[in-house]
Amino acid sequence: MIILPSSYIGSPRQMQEYAQDAMAYVRYYGRPDLFITFTCNPAWDEIQQLLLPGQSQVDRHDVTARVFRQKLKSLMDFIVKYEVFGSVLCWMYSVEWQKRGLPHAHILIWLYNKITSDEIDDVISAEIPRADVDKDLHAVIIKNMIHGPCGTLNPNSPCMVDGKCSKKYPRAFTANTITGDDGYPRYRRRSTEDGGNSAAVHMQNGVIEVDNRWVVPYSPLLSKTYRAHINVEYCNSVKSIKYICKYVNKGSDMAVFGVQPENSDSNAVQVINEIAQYQAGRYISSNEAAWRIFSFPMHERNPAVIHLSIHLENGQRVYFTDENVLQRALNPPGTTLTAFFTLCQEDAFARSLLYSEVPSYYTWNETKKVFKRRRRGKPVDGQPGIFRENTIGRLYTVHPNQNECFYLRMLLVNVPGPRSFHELKVVNGVTHATFRSACQALNLLESGQQWDIGRYHPPGPDAGGDFHPLFFPSASTSSSLCSRTLISQKGGYHPPGPHPGGIFTPFSLPQPPPASVPEPLSVRRGDTILPVQTQGGISTPFSWPQPQPPPASVPEPRIPDTQTLIRNFRKAKDPPNNVFLPPNLGREEVTTNGPKTTCVLNAGQMPERILCKESKTMTSNGAMGRII
């Protein structure tokens, strides 16, 4: 497998990391307040004044790139520095390019003081302004913020799919702004009879009269200041945040397909080459090429997000060459996780912190692989010499199929101040054999809530099949029958994806003959029978053993409260006598230029016992990949 790493700008792995970083903002600060789309306007005076006679903006991509970069910086200063919407808590944006080559930026804004439902109309409008009140704003909105028109007025509009507008225009008239549970609010769009306005829009086939149903939501202040298409949306509910965070960091459109002969072996091992797939599927406009040549940033955000590694003991990777193999085997560099354990051994304040909280109080020295106390920031009350910044720590995600590594991550999310891998397995003085059993003792697995949230929370229409693989590990690797019981209680599996009515439907499969399905043991939603993937292949839900209630004579075991257990763990100042602090040996990664030998070292293993594979370095437009 040849991978395209996240260090390559614009790669799918990098976009996935940025989407997860956005969700880290949501975890710390809640939902964003504003979702803004800022589009380059080729009619800007700054662009038109630099064009030679007979030229258009398509002839000077260097000009459009530079002007949009300056406009974007000005817009972010307008929002963040001058606080036109209030004090900004954090922000992030991503720059993309339309198929015709013009850039646009997707921006997420978190505010200190959240916008309330009765303040939406003060910030966002979805109505045509009156020309006699503000002539300039009226002209900007008519030129830049009218959708289409489409539908019966213009059936050939690009937004038309199967005879309907994919953007759901025209919208319904609404006398007052209404906030719902999901998605965006229904902004005020008054009819002409109710005091709304209409205007004439010049089209290729004539003049069309449009009303407020066709207006794209905007901020009057931003539209009048920058005279461009600036769509401003109010983020109404956390239920739509996952979709928004992925949409902002979705990257450019691309498609890859292949042709396979009918008589080919379907079971043959296929080599996945992410670099070749990326090169074959992407397309880059001239404007994007100019942007990249000028080294303008495609993504910016504040505050910073520090990525924290997750690996088992002696489980990090080691990359080395023939020249330094012995040195790497005997003294591999540390990771943020091993440095966290060392920090908790040496610093009493760190014992009160979770792994993800450490970057707020300590800086990571990449060269020395250690955490150091911050010297600047906001002083922490009662802790002399401790300063806090708004830097966020995010643990790398781990697939449930990784078993122990998955449960290790769960412990690091909940247990403060561990001093070793071994200490994470000690709960109330009892040393558990696995991280999974330690999670069970802390009551982190009894409810199956982590699976319930992942299956039944609608992640958004663009998530597609990304969330389907999460269901099967949850059903096959759960610590108890609780996740399987949830399928019956919740009414089946809800796969993510769009539905014409906005309803998430169950996964439908052909109904087997009734005689082959024992009714008392089947898991149904209507007429749907759900297959579940297991290690041996596919099995049906009725093959699961059903949980039986305990006999009346046996009292129900009393399970300690999770937070009580964690608080007791936090109060433990010293580890038990049997806690072993392992040496800082493990796996690391070393990359070098040119052909090299890439090996995976177990800590303490001598070179003559190492299983090595020849590795090559592939370079294309600055991208590096490894053959593993």
ABEGO torsion letter per residue (X at the ends): XBBBBAABBGBAAAAAAAAAAAAAAAAAAEBBABBBBBBBBAABAAAAAABBBGBBAAABAAAAAAAAAAAAAAAAAAAAAAGAAEBBABBBBBBBBBAAGBBBBBBBBBBABBBBAAAAAAABBABBBBAAABAAAAAAAAAAABBOBBEAABAABAABBGGBBAAGOBBBBBABBBBBABEBBBBBBBBAAAGBBBBBBBBAAEBBBBBAAABBBBBAAAAAAAGBBBBBBBBABAAAAAAAAAAAAAEBBBBBBBBBBAABBAABBBBBBAAAAAAAABBBBAAAAAAAAAGBBABBBOBBBBBBBBBBBGABBBBBBAAAAAAAAABBBBBAAAAAAAAAAABAAAAABBAAAAAAABBBBAAAGBBBBBABEBBBBGBBGBBBBABBBBBBBBBAAAEAAAAAAAAAAABBGBABAAAAABBGGBBBABAAAAAAAAGAAAAGAAAAAAAABBAEAAAEAAAAAAAAAAAAABABAAAAAAAAAAGEBBBBEBBAAGBBBBBBBBBBBAAABBAAABBBBEABBBBBBBAAEBBBAAABBBBBBBBAABBBBBBBBAAAAAAAAAABABBBAABBBBBBBBBBBBBBBEBBBBBBBBBGBBAAABBBBBBBBBBBGGBBBBBX
